Amino acid sequence: MKGTHTGERPYQCSFCDKRFALSGTLVRHERLHTGITPYHCSDCGKTFAQQWTLTTHMRTHTGEKPYSCTQCDKSFMSALQIHMRIHSGEKPYQCSLCGKQFTQKGQLKGHQKVHTGEKPFSCPDCGKSFAHSGAMNRHRLTHTGERPYHCSVCDRSFNQSGRLREHEKIHFGEKFDCPECEKSFTRASSLKNHFRLHTGERPQNDQTNIYYKHYFGKKKVLENC
């Protein structure tokens, strides 16, 4: 009642300027600053700051997926609401600087660093900075040589999950079809580069530039014949 109807937020975080309507919410929030994680997983020993994150984590051990999508046959351990936005097209988070919209708040926060130039995550091995922790972690694999993502069909492994997904399409026959011609590709990036042949859009990298110069140069010769 206090927070919903009156808007009153009497409890202020002692580490940042956030305020809360309930003392319990403040306690949970301050654990983000202090690093206190009182909830322990009995299976793997991981610790968590909040009970609900432990409950969600436990499903990785049990395999439980209690939330089912009513539009498709997928089920989830959590965050069904975010998945449903794929079907509805809802993008409730909008950038105030460029107007670009996102389905998740975290995506918006990451995008805003494009405007600010903020790169708070530094590689401890070489000092290179990144806007996102995930990008830094992927970069660090170039130092260690680690390839944690293994193909379920063959013995190849990769340092990025996206590269593994693209590779496995070779085995499972998944294709990206060009809407303008009959060609199909195993990689979305290959389709994107190919589609520029139809649109005339300038390529974005040197390798594609060479390909385009060859293609359009050959096309110009044929047109002059």
C-alpha positions as MATLAB code, in Angstrom:
seq = 'MKGTHTGERPYQCSFCDKRFALSGTLVRHERLHTGITPYHCSDCGKTFAQQWTLTTHMRTHTGEKPYSCTQCDKSFMSALQIHMRIHSGEKPYQCSLCGKQFTQKGQLKGHQKVHTGEKPFSCPDCGKSFAHSGAMNRHRLTHTGERPYHCSVCDRSFNQSGRLREHEKIHFGEKFDCPECEKSFTRASSLKNHFRLHTGERPQNDQTNIYYKHYFGKKKVLENC';
ca = [
       0.000    0.000    0.000;
       2.795    2.395    0.958;
       4.706    2.177   -2.293;
       1.894    1.531   -4.759;
      -0.612    4.236   -3.782;
       1.449    6.973   -2.145;
       4.714    6.572   -4.022;
       6.559    6.910   -0.726;
      10.074    5.387   -0.665;
      11.514    6.023    2.808;
      14.348    3.462    2.635;
      17.467    4.702    0.841;
      20.435    2.586   -0.182;
      23.577    3.537    1.718;
      25.714    2.814   -1.354;
      23.781    4.510   -4.179;
      20.848    6.919   -4.605;
      18.105    4.309   -5.056;
      15.154    4.367   -2.647;
      12.612    1.677   -1.782;
       9.145    1.429   -0.277;
       9.954   -1.670    1.787;
      12.883   -2.350    4.098;
      13.113   -5.944    2.853;
      13.562   -4.734   -0.726;
      16.349   -2.429    0.450;
      18.107   -5.316    2.214;
      17.991   -7.444   -0.938;
      19.193   -4.552   -3.087;
      22.182   -3.737   -0.859;
      23.481   -7.275   -1.312;
      24.358   -6.211   -4.869;
      26.859   -3.786   -3.319;
      28.111   -5.869   -0.424;
      28.348   -9.168   -2.288;
      26.539  -11.035    0.514;
      24.978  -14.213   -0.920;
      23.188  -16.099    1.875;
      21.326  -18.617   -0.316;
      23.324  -21.746   -1.183;
      22.652  -24.388   -3.840;
      22.877  -27.831   -2.219;
      23.856  -29.464   -5.531;
      26.747  -27.340   -6.811;
      27.542  -24.925   -3.982;
      26.785  -21.719   -5.871;
      25.484  -18.879   -3.743;
      22.865  -16.227   -4.463;
      21.750  -12.908   -3.031;
      18.033  -13.650   -3.329;
      15.829  -16.674   -2.700;
      14.075  -16.474   -6.063;
      17.374  -16.591   -7.967;
      18.294  -19.753   -6.066;
      14.885  -21.262   -6.885;
      15.379  -20.470  -10.573;
      18.944  -21.826  -10.498;
      17.829  -25.144   -8.966;
      15.838  -25.802  -12.136;
      19.130  -26.129  -14.033;
      19.726  -29.259  -11.950;
      16.185  -30.649  -12.023;
      15.430  -29.690  -15.637;
      12.061  -28.289  -14.554;
      10.489  -25.828  -17.007;
       7.194  -24.788  -15.407;
       6.356  -21.912  -17.762;
       4.888  -22.909  -21.136;
       4.284  -20.594  -24.086;
       0.692  -20.583  -25.334;
       1.800  -19.583  -28.850;
       4.418  -22.256  -29.508;
       5.640  -25.491  -27.929;
       8.522  -23.961  -25.972;
       8.745  -24.032  -22.182;
      11.031  -22.128  -19.840;
      12.593  -22.188  -16.409;
      11.808  -18.470  -16.056;
      11.274  -15.249  -18.060;
       8.285  -16.467  -20.088;
       7.089  -12.874  -20.356;
      10.246  -11.888  -22.255;
       9.764  -14.790  -24.689;
       6.143  -13.823  -25.329;
       7.355  -10.505  -26.743;
       8.731  -12.456  -29.702;
       5.150  -13.306  -30.644;
       3.570   -9.966  -29.739;
       6.345   -7.815  -31.167;
       6.275   -5.730  -27.976;
       9.430   -3.709  -27.304;
       8.712   -1.693  -24.153;
      12.219   -0.310  -23.630;
      13.095    2.641  -25.863;
      16.363    4.549  -26.164;
      15.781    8.235  -25.421;
      18.616    9.269  -27.748;
      17.898    7.395  -30.979;
      14.452    5.851  -30.446;
      15.579    2.252  -30.930;
      13.384   -0.196  -29.002;
      14.206   -3.402  -27.150;
      12.374   -6.328  -25.578;
      14.567   -6.404  -22.466;
      15.800   -3.700  -20.102;
      19.303   -5.164  -20.144;
      19.428   -4.843  -23.941;
      18.564   -1.154  -23.660;
      21.265   -0.561  -21.040;
      23.821   -2.289  -23.229;
      22.735   -0.300  -26.276;
      23.018    3.042  -24.466;
      26.745    2.458  -24.069;
      26.986    2.939  -27.844;
      26.024    6.579  -27.296;
      28.081    7.188  -24.156;
      31.149    5.262  -25.317;
      31.315    3.649  -21.885;
      33.503    0.538  -21.692;
      33.675   -0.407  -17.998;
      34.940   -3.981  -18.435;
      38.705   -4.341  -18.919;
      40.553   -7.508  -19.869;
      43.004   -8.342  -17.047;
      45.353   -9.958  -19.575;
      45.827   -7.138  -22.100;
      43.838   -4.177  -20.786;
      41.430   -3.985  -23.718;
      38.074   -2.490  -22.675;
      34.550   -3.619  -23.510;
      31.041   -2.274  -23.092;
      29.659   -5.650  -21.963;
      30.987   -8.273  -19.570;
      29.985  -11.019  -22.012;
      32.135   -9.475  -24.744;
      35.087   -9.295  -22.367;
      34.651  -12.927  -21.323;
      34.541  -14.021  -24.972;
      37.658  -11.967  -25.662;
      39.547  -13.589  -22.786;
      39.178  -16.955  -24.504;
      41.567  -15.663  -27.186;
      44.264  -15.525  -24.482;
      43.543  -18.907  -22.929;
      42.778  -20.752  -26.169;
      39.794  -22.310  -24.415;
      36.962  -23.585  -26.630;
      34.147  -24.462  -24.223;
      31.390  -24.910  -26.824;
      31.458  -28.411  -28.302;
      29.524  -29.657  -31.322;
      27.071  -32.410  -30.389;
      27.679  -34.196  -33.719;
      31.397  -33.957  -34.490;
      34.554  -33.203  -32.504;
      34.820  -29.496  -33.352;
      34.714  -26.907  -30.582;
      34.388  -23.128  -30.533;
      35.146  -20.159  -28.301;
      31.719  -18.581  -28.886;
      28.258  -20.108  -28.558;
      27.074  -18.251  -31.677;
      29.774  -19.866  -33.786;
      28.764  -23.289  -32.467;
      25.115  -22.624  -33.401;
      26.097  -21.610  -36.923;
      28.336  -24.670  -37.267;
      25.635  -27.106  -36.137;
      23.346  -25.870  -38.906;
      25.677  -27.727  -41.281;
      24.740  -30.989  -39.543;
      21.034  -30.320  -39.031;
      20.408  -28.783  -42.449;
      19.051  -25.459  -41.223;
      19.237  -22.852  -43.987;
      18.689  -19.130  -44.450;
      16.883  -18.594  -47.759;
      17.316  -15.509  -49.902;
      13.894  -13.877  -50.536;
      15.020  -12.631  -53.957;
      16.517  -15.767  -55.506;
      16.786  -19.490  -54.842;
      20.080  -19.447  -52.963;
      20.289  -20.552  -49.328;
      23.011  -20.252  -46.702;
      23.986  -21.930  -43.444;
      24.915  -18.588  -41.863;
      22.771  -15.505  -41.406;
      25.843  -13.327  -42.005;
      26.424  -15.038  -45.367;
      22.824  -14.356  -46.391;
      23.194  -10.717  -45.319;
      26.314  -10.270  -47.428;
      24.675  -12.055  -50.366;
      21.523   -9.948  -50.147;
      23.574   -6.821  -50.813;
      23.983   -8.130  -54.357;
      20.277   -7.479  -54.813;
      20.045   -4.186  -52.913;
      23.315   -2.641  -54.059;
      24.194   -1.789  -50.457;
      27.879   -1.160  -49.870;
      29.678   -3.981  -48.023;
      30.898   -3.455  -44.474;
      34.267   -5.234  -44.498;
      37.309   -5.662  -46.706;
      36.685   -9.312  -47.566;
      33.165   -8.570  -48.767;
      34.488   -5.492  -50.607;
      36.792   -7.660  -52.698;
      33.906   -9.996  -53.480;
      31.642   -7.121  -54.468;
      34.239   -5.486  -56.683;
      34.658   -8.776  -58.488;
      30.900   -9.318  -58.800;
      29.930   -5.837  -59.910;
      32.994   -5.515  -62.142;
      32.017   -8.716  -63.939;
      28.408   -7.546  -64.132;
      29.458   -4.228  -65.696;
      31.504   -6.018  -68.363;
      28.503   -8.188  -69.261;
      26.222   -5.152  -69.480;
      28.602   -3.427  -71.895;
      28.737   -6.434  -74.235;
];
